[in-house]
Amino acid sequence: MPGYPAGVIGVSLAEAATPLSSLLVTVLTSGGTLSQAKCILTPPPPPPGPAWGETYCDRFTVITPPSG
């Protein structure tokens, strides 16, 4: 996926509130940073494989600063 951060130690998936046909991918890095990307699921259904993330997902953006 575009901008996937290094050092990911946790991943969370949730349905986005808007639009409902989106998936939020949130990752936690070993440095304590949370980053998030939104992926469109429909319409049309995304194809399987690596191109899915590049075509249907926004770039990961930091949503919290590193702790410390």
mmJSON file of the N, C-alpha and C atoms, coordinates in Angstrom:
{"data_MODEL":{"atom_site":{
"group_PDB":["ATOM","ATOM","ATOM","ATOM","ATOM","ATOM","ATOM","ATOM","ATOM","ATOM","ATOM","ATOM","ATOM","ATOM","ATOM","ATOM","ATOM","ATOM","ATOM","ATOM","ATOM","ATOM","ATOM","ATOM","ATOM","ATOM","ATOM","ATOM","ATOM","ATOM","ATOM","ATOM","ATOM","ATOM","ATOM","ATOM","ATOM","ATOM","ATOM","ATOM","ATOM","ATOM","ATOM","ATOM","ATOM","ATOM","ATOM","ATOM","ATOM","ATOM","ATOM","ATOM","ATOM","ATOM","ATOM","ATOM","ATOM","ATOM","ATOM","ATOM","ATOM","ATOM","ATOM","ATOM","ATOM","ATOM","ATOM","ATOM","ATOM","ATOM","ATOM","ATOM","ATOM","ATOM","ATOM","ATOM","ATOM","ATOM","ATOM","ATOM","ATOM","ATOM","ATOM","ATOM","ATOM","ATOM","ATOM","ATOM","ATOM","ATOM","ATOM","ATOM","ATOM","ATOM","ATOM","ATOM","ATOM","ATOM","ATOM","ATOM","ATOM","ATOM","ATOM","ATOM","ATOM","ATOM","ATOM","ATOM","ATOM","ATOM","ATOM","ATOM","ATOM","ATOM","ATOM","ATOM","ATOM","ATOM","ATOM","ATOM","ATOM","ATOM","ATOM","ATOM","ATOM","ATOM","ATOM","ATOM","ATOM","ATOM","ATOM","ATOM","ATOM","ATOM","ATOM","ATOM","ATOM","ATOM","ATOM","ATOM","ATOM","ATOM","ATOM","ATOM","ATOM","ATOM","ATOM","ATOM","ATOM","ATOM","ATOM","ATOM","ATOM","ATOM","ATOM","ATOM","ATOM","ATOM","ATOM","ATOM","ATOM","ATOM","ATOM","ATOM","ATOM","ATOM","ATOM","ATOM","ATOM","ATOM","ATOM","ATOM","ATOM","ATOM","ATOM","ATOM","ATOM","ATOM","ATOM","ATOM","ATOM","ATOM","ATOM","ATOM","ATOM","ATOM","ATOM","ATOM","ATOM","ATOM","ATOM","ATOM","ATOM","ATOM","ATOM","ATOM","ATOM","ATOM","ATOM","ATOM","ATOM","ATOM","ATOM","ATOM"],
"id":[1,2,3,4,5,6,7,8,9,10,11,12,13,14,15,16,17,18,19,20,21,22,23,24,25,26,27,28,29,30,31,32,33,34,35,36,37,38,39,40,41,42,43,44,45,46,47,48,49,50,51,52,53,54,55,56,57,58,59,60,61,62,63,64,65,66,67,68,69,70,71,72,73,74,75,76,77,78,79,80,81,82,83,84,85,86,87,88,89,90,91,92,93,94,95,96,97,98,99,100,101,102,103,104,105,106,107,108,109,110,111,112,113,114,115,116,117,118,119,120,121,122,123,124,125,126,127,128,129,130,131,132,133,134,135,136,137,138,139,140,141,142,143,144,145,146,147,148,149,150,151,152,153,154,155,156,157,158,159,160,161,162,163,164,165,166,167,168,169,170,171,172,173,174,175,176,177,178,179,180,181,182,183,184,185,186,187,188,189,190,191,192,193,194,195,196,197,198,199,200,201,202,203,204],
"type_symbol":["N","C","C","N","C","C","N","C","C","N","C","C","N","C","C","N","C","C","N","C","C","N","C","C","N","C","C","N","C","C","N","C","C","N","C","C","N","C","C","N","C","C","N","C","C","N","C","C","N","C","C","N","C","C","N","C","C","N","C","C","N","C","C","N","C","C","N","C","C","N","C","C","N","C","C","N","C","C","N","C","C","N","C","C","N","C","C","N","C","C","N","C","C","N","C","C","N","C","C","N","C","C","N","C","C","N","C","C","N","C","C","N","C","C","N","C","C","N","C","C","N","C","C","N","C","C","N","C","C","N","C","C","N","C","C","N","C","C","N","C","C","N","C","C","N","C","C","N","C","C","N","C","C","N","C","C","N","C","C","N","C","C","N","C","C","N","C","C","N","C","C","N","C","C","N","C","C","N","C","C","N","C","C","N","C","C","N","C","C","N","C","C","N","C","C","N","C","C","N","C","C","N","C","C"],
"label_atom_id":["N","CA","C","N","CA","C","N","CA","C","N","CA","C","N","CA","C","N","CA","C","N","CA","C","N","CA","C","N","CA","C","N","CA","C","N","CA","C","N","CA","C","N","CA","C","N","CA","C","N","CA","C","N","CA","C","N","CA","C","N","CA","C","N","CA","C","N","CA","C","N","CA","C","N","CA","C","N","CA","C","N","CA","C","N","CA","C","N","CA","C","N","CA","C","N","CA","C","N","CA","C","N","CA","C","N","CA","C","N","CA","C","N","CA","C","N","CA","C","N","CA","C","N","CA","C","N","CA","C","N","CA","C","N","CA","C","N","CA","C","N","CA","C","N","CA","C","N","CA","C","N","CA","C","N","CA","C","N","CA","C","N","CA","C","N","CA","C","N","CA","C","N","CA","C","N","CA","C","N","CA","C","N","CA","C","N","CA","C","N","CA","C","N","CA","C","N","CA","C","N","CA","C","N","CA","C","N","CA","C","N","CA","C","N","CA","C","N","CA","C","N","CA","C","N","CA","C","N","CA","C","N","CA","C","N","CA","C"],
"label_alt_id":[null,null,null,null,null,null,null,null,null,null,null,null,null,null,null,null,null,null,null,null,null,null,null,null,null,null,null,null,null,null,null,null,null,null,null,null,null,null,null,null,null,null,null,null,null,null,null,null,null,null,null,null,null,null,null,null,null,null,null,null,null,null,null,null,null,null,null,null,null,null,null,null,null,null,null,null,null,null,null,null,null,null,null,null,null,null,null,null,null,null,null,null,null,null,null,null,null,null,null,null,null,null,null,null,null,null,null,null,null,null,null,null,null,null,null,null,null,null,null,null,null,null,null,null,null,null,null,null,null,null,null,null,null,null,null,null,null,null,null,null,null,null,null,null,null,null,null,null,null,null,null,null,null,null,null,null,null,null,null,null,null,null,null,null,null,null,null,null,null,null,null,null,null,null,null,null,null,null,null,null,null,null,null,null,null,null,null,null,null,null,null,null,null,null,null,null,null,null,null,null,null,null,null,null],
"label_comp_id":["MET","MET","MET","PRO","PRO","PRO","GLY","GLY","GLY","TYR","TYR","TYR","PRO","PRO","PRO","ALA","ALA","ALA","GLY","GLY","GLY","VAL","VAL","VAL","ILE","ILE","ILE","GLY","GLY","GLY","VAL","VAL","VAL","SER","SER","SER","LEU","LEU","LEU","ALA","ALA","ALA","GLU","GLU","GLU","ALA","ALA","ALA","ALA","ALA","ALA","THR","THR","THR","PRO","PRO","PRO","LEU","LEU","LEU","SER","SER","SER","SER","SER","SER","LEU","LEU","LEU","LEU","LEU","LEU","VAL","VAL","VAL","THR","THR","THR","VAL","VAL","VAL","LEU","LEU","LEU","THR","THR","THR","SER","SER","SER","GLY","GLY","GLY","GLY","GLY","GLY","THR","THR","THR","LEU","LEU","LEU","SER","SER","SER","GLN","GLN","GLN","ALA","ALA","ALA","LYS","LYS","LYS","CYS","CYS","CYS","ILE","ILE","ILE","LEU","LEU","LEU","THR","THR","THR","PRO","PRO","PRO","PRO","PRO","PRO","PRO","PRO","PRO","PRO","PRO","PRO","PRO","PRO","PRO","PRO","PRO","PRO","GLY","GLY","GLY","PRO","PRO","PRO","ALA","ALA","ALA","TRP","TRP","TRP","GLY","GLY","GLY","GLU","GLU","GLU","THR","THR","THR","TYR","TYR","TYR","CYS","CYS","CYS","ASP","ASP","ASP","ARG","ARG","ARG","PHE","PHE","PHE","THR","THR","THR","VAL","VAL","VAL","ILE","ILE","ILE","THR","THR","THR","PRO","PRO","PRO","PRO","PRO","PRO","SER","SER","SER","GLY","GLY","GLY"],
"label_asym_id":["A","A","A","A","A","A","A","A","A","A","A","A","A","A","A","A","A","A","A","A","A","A","A","A","A","A","A","A","A","A","A","A","A","A","A","A","A","A","A","A","A","A","A","A","A","A","A","A","A","A","A","A","A","A","A","A","A","A","A","A","A","A","A","A","A","A","A","A","A","A","A","A","A","A","A","A","A","A","A","A","A","A","A","A","A","A","A","A","A","A","A","A","A","A","A","A","A","A","A","A","A","A","A","A","A","A","A","A","A","A","A","A","A","A","A","A","A","A","A","A","A","A","A","A","A","A","A","A","A","A","A","A","A","A","A","A","A","A","A","A","A","A","A","A","A","A","A","A","A","A","A","A","A","A","A","A","A","A","A","A","A","A","A","A","A","A","A","A","A","A","A","A","A","A","A","A","A","A","A","A","A","A","A","A","A","A","A","A","A","A","A","A","A","A","A","A","A","A","A","A","A","A","A","A"],
"label_entity_id":["1","1","1","1","1","1","1","1","1","1","1","1","1","1","1","1","1","1","1","1","1","1","1","1","1","1","1","1","1","1","1","1","1","1","1","1","1","1","1","1","1","1","1","1","1","1","1","1","1","1","1","1","1","1","1","1","1","1","1","1","1","1","1","1","1","1","1","1","1","1","1","1","1","1","1","1","1","1","1","1","1","1","1","1","1","1","1","1","1","1","1","1","1","1","1","1","1","1","1","1","1","1","1","1","1","1","1","1","1","1","1","1","1","1","1","1","1","1","1","1","1","1","1","1","1","1","1","1","1","1","1","1","1","1","1","1","1","1","1","1","1","1","1","1","1","1","1","1","1","1","1","1","1","1","1","1","1","1","1","1","1","1","1","1","1","1","1","1","1","1","1","1","1","1","1","1","1","1","1","1","1","1","1","1","1","1","1","1","1","1","1","1","1","1","1","1","1","1","1","1","1","1","1","1"],
"label_seq_id":[1,1,1,2,2,2,3,3,3,4,4,4,5,5,5,6,6,6,7,7,7,8,8,8,9,9,9,10,10,10,11,11,11,12,12,12,13,13,13,14,14,14,15,15,15,16,16,16,17,17,17,18,18,18,19,19,19,20,20,20,21,21,21,22,22,22,23,23,23,24,24,24,25,25,25,26,26,26,27,27,27,28,28,28,29,29,29,30,30,30,31,31,31,32,32,32,33,33,33,34,34,34,35,35,35,36,36,36,37,37,37,38,38,38,39,39,39,40,40,40,41,41,41,42,42,42,43,43,43,44,44,44,45,45,45,46,46,46,47,47,47,48,48,48,49,49,49,50,50,50,51,51,51,52,52,52,53,53,53,54,54,54,55,55,55,56,56,56,57,57,57,58,58,58,59,59,59,60,60,60,61,61,61,62,62,62,63,63,63,64,64,64,65,65,65,66,66,66,67,67,67,68,68,68],
"pdbx_PDB_ins_code":[null,null,null,null,null,null,null,null,null,null,null,null,null,null,null,null,null,null,null,null,null,null,null,null,null,null,null,null,null,null,null,null,null,null,null,null,null,null,null,null,null,null,null,null,null,null,null,null,null,null,null,null,null,null,null,null,null,null,null,null,null,null,null,null,null,null,null,null,null,null,null,null,null,null,null,null,null,null,null,null,null,null,null,null,null,null,null,null,null,null,null,null,null,null,null,null,null,null,null,null,null,null,null,null,null,null,null,null,null,null,null,null,null,null,null,null,null,null,null,null,null,null,null,null,null,null,null,null,null,null,null,null,null,null,null,null,null,null,null,null,null,null,null,null,null,null,null,null,null,null,null,null,null,null,null,null,null,null,null,null,null,null,null,null,null,null,null,null,null,null,null,null,null,null,null,null,null,null,null,null,null,null,null,null,null,null,null,null,null,null,null,null,null,null,null,null,null,null,null,null,null,null,null,null],
"Cartn_x":[0.847,0.0,0.889,0.431,1.248,1.623,2.899,3.36,3.326,3.222,3.172,4.431,4.267,5.428,6.289,7.551,8.467,8.217,8.553,8.473,7.066,6.15,4.773,4.73,4.065,3.925,2.462,1.523,0.109,-0.702,-1.794,-2.664,-4.112,-4.929,-6.351,-7.12,-8.208,-9.081,-10.469,-11.095,-12.437,-13.174,-14.491,-15.301,-15.365,-15.127,-15.172,-16.614,-16.816,-18.161,-18.63,-17.696,-18.045,-16.943,-17.155,-18.359,-18.342,-19.511,-19.617,-18.93,-18.604,-17.928,-16.411,-15.92,-14.486,-13.999,-12.718,-12.061,-10.93,-10.874,-9.774,-8.725,-7.489,-6.358,-5.495,-5.382,-4.59,-3.44,-2.233,-1.055,-0.327,0.263,1.075,2.507,3.443,4.854,5.55,6.733,7.508,7.912,7.88,8.172,6.962,5.805,4.604,3.762,4.016,3.252,2.086,0.923,-0.235,-0.358,-0.537,-0.775,-2.02,-2.698,-3.967,-4.104,-4.77,-5.117,-6.553,-7.243,-8.613,-8.589,-9.242,-9.319,-10.773,-11.01,-12.352,-12.603,-13.752,-14.065,-15.011,-15.991,-16.971,-17.374,-17.984,-17.926,-16.733,-16.247,-16.414,-15.534,-15.727,-14.859,-13.404,-12.492,-11.078,-10.571,-9.601,-9.026,-8.112,-7.902,-6.951,-5.524,-4.598,-3.185,-2.629,-1.332,-0.645,-1.187,-1.707,-2.204,-3.407,-4.081,-5.258,-4.925,-3.883,-3.534,-3.119,-2.354,-1.881,-3.005,-4.002,-5.08,-6.243,-6.591,-7.819,-7.605,-6.35,-6.084,-5.381,-5.759,-5.039,-3.671,-2.788,-1.468,-1.64,-0.812,-0.831,-0.429,-1.155,-0.802,-0.724,0.178,0.343,-0.845,-1.449,-2.595,-2.281,-1.123,-0.663,0.845,1.371,2.827,3.493,4.799,5.508,5.509,5.439,5.483,6.907,7.023,8.354,8.711],
"Cartn_y":[-1.184,0.0,1.243,2.317,3.524,4.084,4.321,4.939,4.062,2.728,1.835,2.065,2.441,2.798,1.596,1.87,0.836,0.561,-0.62,-0.961,-1.188,-1.639,-1.875,-3.075,-2.868,-3.955,-4.314,-3.542,-3.827,-3.239,-3.947,-3.512,-3.641,-2.636,-2.666,-2.342,-3.066,-2.813,-2.479,-1.451,-1.065,-0.471,-0.643,-0.025,1.473,2.256,3.715,4.179,5.255,5.811,6.466,7.076,7.733,7.526,7.057,6.322,4.913,4.319,3.0,1.913,2.199,1.207,1.347,1.869,2.063,1.307,0.991,0.283,1.166,1.359,2.098,1.104,1.323,0.494,1.364,0.997,1.747,0.865,1.435,0.671,1.402,0.634,1.14,0.717,1.675,1.346,1.147,0.552,0.331,1.647,2.748,4.069,4.73,4.059,4.591,5.493,5.5,6.334,5.555,6.2,5.624,6.278,5.449,5.941,5.263,5.942,5.404,5.669,4.727,4.865,4.409,5.005,4.601,3.925,2.745,1.99,1.883,2.118,2.014,0.558,0.028,-1.366,-1.548,-0.66,-0.784,0.595,0.757,-0.074,0.302,-0.443,-1.893,-2.591,-3.854,-4.548,-4.477,-4.196,-4.16,-5.542,-5.584,-6.882,-7.396,-8.706,-9.236,-8.914,-8.988,-8.814,-7.473,-7.245,-6.047,-4.746,-4.778,-3.544,-2.988,-3.828,-3.375,-2.185,-2.289,-1.205,0.059,-0.073,1.09,1.805,1.073,1.644,2.153,1.446,1.733,2.343,2.55,3.064,4.414,5.278,6.533,6.218,7.171,7.057,7.067,6.31,6.338,7.726,8.238,9.509,9.285,10.016,9.926,10.587,9.887,10.467,10.792,10.373,10.77,10.971,11.909,12.083,10.965,10.739,9.736,10.13,9.134,9.428,9.734,10.51,10.749,12.138],
"Cartn_z":[0.0,0.0,0.0,-0.602,-0.683,0.683,0.901,2.137,3.369,3.197,4.352,5.189,6.47,7.287,7.683,7.958,8.437,9.912,10.375,11.789,12.31,11.468,11.909,12.844,14.013,14.992,15.245,14.677,14.853,13.717,13.355,12.264,12.713,12.383,12.684,11.412,11.18,10.044,10.561,9.98,10.392,9.208,9.186,8.143,8.388,7.362,7.483,7.615,8.374,8.538,7.241,6.503,5.248,4.246,3.085,2.695,3.271,3.364,3.983,3.165,1.937,1.095,1.184,2.322,2.516,3.741,3.721,4.813,5.326,6.651,7.264,7.735,7.307,7.727,8.628,9.913,10.875,11.331,11.345,11.757,12.885,13.775,14.879,14.623,14.713,14.501,15.844,15.789,17.002,17.66,16.93,17.483,18.126,18.117,18.75,17.868,16.569,15.642,15.056,14.999,14.319,12.957,11.926,10.575,10.042,9.109,8.616,7.124,6.437,5.031,4.852,3.874,3.544,2.187,2.106,0.861,0.417,-0.852,-1.427,-1.799,-1.376,-1.643,-2.823,-2.978,-4.061,-4.524,-5.648,-6.833,-7.677,-8.581,-8.694,-7.674,-7.456,-6.499,-6.957,-6.052,-6.408,-6.808,-7.717,-8.095,-6.991,-6.915,-5.931,-6.348,-5.412,-5.721,-5.282,-5.478,-5.008,-5.592,-6.835,-7.449,-6.697,-5.907,-5.17,-4.283,-3.47,-2.561,-3.278,-4.337,-5.072,-5.799,-6.255,-7.053,-6.209,-5.146,-4.414,-3.028,-2.609,-1.271,-1.309,-0.358,-0.169,0.429,0.379,1.005,2.52,3.238,4.694,5.177,6.181,6.801,8.302,8.956,10.402,11.067,12.039,12.758,14.21,14.703,16.047,15.983,16.749,16.763,17.569,17.323,18.125,19.607,20.479,21.917,22.337,23.387,23.915,23.815],
"occupancy":[1.0,1.0,1.0,1.0,1.0,1.0,1.0,1.0,1.0,1.0,1.0,1.0,1.0,1.0,1.0,1.0,1.0,1.0,1.0,1.0,1.0,1.0,1.0,1.0,1.0,1.0,1.0,1.0,1.0,1.0,1.0,1.0,1.0,1.0,1.0,1.0,1.0,1.0,1.0,1.0,1.0,1.0,1.0,1.0,1.0,1.0,1.0,1.0,1.0,1.0,1.0,1.0,1.0,1.0,1.0,1.0,1.0,1.0,1.0,1.0,1.0,1.0,1.0,1.0,1.0,1.0,1.0,1.0,1.0,1.0,1.0,1.0,1.0,1.0,1.0,1.0,1.0,1.0,1.0,1.0,1.0,1.0,1.0,1.0,1.0,1.0,1.0,1.0,1.0,1.0,1.0,1.0,1.0,1.0,1.0,1.0,1.0,1.0,1.0,1.0,1.0,1.0,1.0,1.0,1.0,1.0,1.0,1.0,1.0,1.0,1.0,1.0,1.0,1.0,1.0,1.0,1.0,1.0,1.0,1.0,1.0,1.0,1.0,1.0,1.0,1.0,1.0,1.0,1.0,1.0,1.0,1.0,1.0,1.0,1.0,1.0,1.0,1.0,1.0,1.0,1.0,1.0,1.0,1.0,1.0,1.0,1.0,1.0,1.0,1.0,1.0,1.0,1.0,1.0,1.0,1.0,1.0,1.0,1.0,1.0,1.0,1.0,1.0,1.0,1.0,1.0,1.0,1.0,1.0,1.0,1.0,1.0,1.0,1.0,1.0,1.0,1.0,1.0,1.0,1.0,1.0,1.0,1.0,1.0,1.0,1.0,1.0,1.0,1.0,1.0,1.0,1.0,1.0,1.0,1.0,1.0,1.0,1.0,1.0,1.0,1.0,1.0,1.0,1.0],
"B_iso_or_equiv":[0.0,0.0,0.0,0.0,0.0,0.0,0.0,0.0,0.0,0.0,0.0,0.0,0.0,0.0,0.0,0.0,0.0,0.0,0.0,0.0,0.0,0.0,0.0,0.0,0.0,0.0,0.0,0.0,0.0,0.0,0.0,0.0,0.0,0.0,0.0,0.0,0.0,0.0,0.0,0.0,0.0,0.0,0.0,0.0,0.0,0.0,0.0,0.0,0.0,0.0,0.0,0.0,0.0,0.0,0.0,0.0,0.0,0.0,0.0,0.0,0.0,0.0,0.0,0.0,0.0,0.0,0.0,0.0,0.0,0.0,0.0,0.0,0.0,0.0,0.0,0.0,0.0,0.0,0.0,0.0,0.0,0.0,0.0,0.0,0.0,0.0,0.0,0.0,0.0,0.0,0.0,0.0,0.0,0.0,0.0,0.0,0.0,0.0,0.0,0.0,0.0,0.0,0.0,0.0,0.0,0.0,0.0,0.0,0.0,0.0,0.0,0.0,0.0,0.0,0.0,0.0,0.0,0.0,0.0,0.0,0.0,0.0,0.0,0.0,0.0,0.0,0.0,0.0,0.0,0.0,0.0,0.0,0.0,0.0,0.0,0.0,0.0,0.0,0.0,0.0,0.0,0.0,0.0,0.0,0.0,0.0,0.0,0.0,0.0,0.0,0.0,0.0,0.0,0.0,0.0,0.0,0.0,0.0,0.0,0.0,0.0,0.0,0.0,0.0,0.0,0.0,0.0,0.0,0.0,0.0,0.0,0.0,0.0,0.0,0.0,0.0,0.0,0.0,0.0,0.0,0.0,0.0,0.0,0.0,0.0,0.0,0.0,0.0,0.0,0.0,0.0,0.0,0.0,0.0,0.0,0.0,0.0,0.0,0.0,0.0,0.0,0.0,0.0,0.0],
"pdbx_formal_charge":[null,null,null,null,null,null,null,null,null,null,null,null,null,null,null,null,null,null,null,null,null,null,null,null,null,null,null,null,null,null,null,null,null,null,null,null,null,null,null,null,null,null,null,null,null,null,null,null,null,null,null,null,null,null,null,null,null,null,null,null,null,null,null,null,null,null,null,null,null,null,null,null,null,null,null,null,null,null,null,null,null,null,null,null,null,null,null,null,null,null,null,null,null,null,null,null,null,null,null,null,null,null,null,null,null,null,null,null,null,null,null,null,null,null,null,null,null,null,null,null,null,null,null,null,null,null,null,null,null,null,null,null,null,null,null,null,null,null,null,null,null,null,null,null,null,null,null,null,null,null,null,null,null,null,null,null,null,null,null,null,null,null,null,null,null,null,null,null,null,null,null,null,null,null,null,null,null,null,null,null,null,null,null,null,null,null,null,null,null,null,null,null,null,null,null,null,null,null,null,null,null,null,null,null],
"auth_seq_id":[1,1,1,2,2,2,3,3,3,4,4,4,5,5,5,6,6,6,7,7,7,8,8,8,9,9,9,10,10,10,11,11,11,12,12,12,13,13,13,14,14,14,15,15,15,16,16,16,17,17,17,18,18,18,19,19,19,20,20,20,21,21,21,22,22,22,23,23,23,24,24,24,25,25,25,26,26,26,27,27,27,28,28,28,29,29,29,30,30,30,31,31,31,32,32,32,33,33,33,34,34,34,35,35,35,36,36,36,37,37,37,38,38,38,39,39,39,40,40,40,41,41,41,42,42,42,43,43,43,44,44,44,45,45,45,46,46,46,47,47,47,48,48,48,49,49,49,50,50,50,51,51,51,52,52,52,53,53,53,54,54,54,55,55,55,56,56,56,57,57,57,58,58,58,59,59,59,60,60,60,61,61,61,62,62,62,63,63,63,64,64,64,65,65,65,66,66,66,67,67,67,68,68,68],
"auth_comp_id":["MET","MET","MET","PRO","PRO","PRO","GLY","GLY","GLY","TYR","TYR","TYR","PRO","PRO","PRO","ALA","ALA","ALA","GLY","GLY","GLY","VAL","VAL","VAL","ILE","ILE","ILE","GLY","GLY","GLY","VAL","VAL","VAL","SER","SER","SER","LEU","LEU","LEU","ALA","ALA","ALA","GLU","GLU","GLU","ALA","ALA","ALA","ALA","ALA","ALA","THR","THR","THR","PRO","PRO","PRO","LEU","LEU","LEU","SER","SER","SER","SER","SER","SER","LEU","LEU","LEU","LEU","LEU","LEU","VAL","VAL","VAL","THR","THR","THR","VAL","VAL","VAL","LEU","LEU","LEU","THR","THR","THR","SER","SER","SER","GLY","GLY","GLY","GLY","GLY","GLY","THR","THR","THR","LEU","LEU","LEU","SER","SER","SER","GLN","GLN","GLN","ALA","ALA","ALA","LYS","LYS","LYS","CYS","CYS","CYS","ILE","ILE","ILE","LEU","LEU","LEU","THR","THR","THR","PRO","PRO","PRO","PRO","PRO","PRO","PRO","PRO","PRO","PRO","PRO","PRO","PRO","PRO","PRO","PRO","PRO","PRO","GLY","GLY","GLY","PRO","PRO","PRO","ALA","ALA","ALA","TRP","TRP","TRP","GLY","GLY","GLY","GLU","GLU","GLU","THR","THR","THR","TYR","TYR","TYR","CYS","CYS","CYS","ASP","ASP","ASP","ARG","ARG","ARG","PHE","PHE","PHE","THR","THR","THR","VAL","VAL","VAL","ILE","ILE","ILE","THR","THR","THR","PRO","PRO","PRO","PRO","PRO","PRO","SER","SER","SER","GLY","GLY","GLY"],
"auth_asym_id":["A","A","A","A","A","A","A","A","A","A","A","A","A","A","A","A","A","A","A","A","A","A","A","A","A","A","A","A","A","A","A","A","A","A","A","A","A","A","A","A","A","A","A","A","A","A","A","A","A","A","A","A","A","A","A","A","A","A","A","A","A","A","A","A","A","A","A","A","A","A","A","A","A","A","A","A","A","A","A","A","A","A","A","A","A","A","A","A","A","A","A","A","A","A","A","A","A","A","A","A","A","A","A","A","A","A","A","A","A","A","A","A","A","A","A","A","A","A","A","A","A","A","A","A","A","A","A","A","A","A","A","A","A","A","A","A","A","A","A","A","A","A","A","A","A","A","A","A","A","A","A","A","A","A","A","A","A","A","A","A","A","A","A","A","A","A","A","A","A","A","A","A","A","A","A","A","A","A","A","A","A","A","A","A","A","A","A","A","A","A","A","A","A","A","A","A","A","A","A","A","A","A","A","A"],
"auth_atom_id":["N","CA","C","N","CA","C","N","CA","C","N","CA","C","N","CA","C","N","CA","C","N","CA","C","N","CA","C","N","CA","C","N","CA","C","N","CA","C","N","CA","C","N","CA","C","N","CA","C","N","CA","C","N","CA","C","N","CA","C","N","CA","C","N","CA","C","N","CA","C","N","CA","C","N","CA","C","N","CA","C","N","CA","C","N","CA","C","N","CA","C","N","CA","C","N","CA","C","N","CA","C","N","CA","C","N","CA","C","N","CA","C","N","CA","C","N","CA","C","N","CA","C","N","CA","C","N","CA","C","N","CA","C","N","CA","C","N","CA","C","N","CA","C","N","CA","C","N","CA","C","N","CA","C","N","CA","C","N","CA","C","N","CA","C","N","CA","C","N","CA","C","N","CA","C","N","CA","C","N","CA","C","N","CA","C","N","CA","C","N","CA","C","N","CA","C","N","CA","C","N","CA","C","N","CA","C","N","CA","C","N","CA","C","N","CA","C","N","CA","C","N","CA","C","N","CA","C","N","CA","C","N","CA","C","N","CA","C"],
"pdbx_PDB_model_num":[1,1,1,1,1,1,1,1,1,1,1,1,1,1,1,1,1,1,1,1,1,1,1,1,1,1,1,1,1,1,1,1,1,1,1,1,1,1,1,1,1,1,1,1,1,1,1,1,1,1,1,1,1,1,1,1,1,1,1,1,1,1,1,1,1,1,1,1,1,1,1,1,1,1,1,1,1,1,1,1,1,1,1,1,1,1,1,1,1,1,1,1,1,1,1,1,1,1,1,1,1,1,1,1,1,1,1,1,1,1,1,1,1,1,1,1,1,1,1,1,1,1,1,1,1,1,1,1,1,1,1,1,1,1,1,1,1,1,1,1,1,1,1,1,1,1,1,1,1,1,1,1,1,1,1,1,1,1,1,1,1,1,1,1,1,1,1,1,1,1,1,1,1,1,1,1,1,1,1,1,1,1,1,1,1,1,1,1,1,1,1,1,1,1,1,1,1,1,1,1,1,1,1,1]
}}}
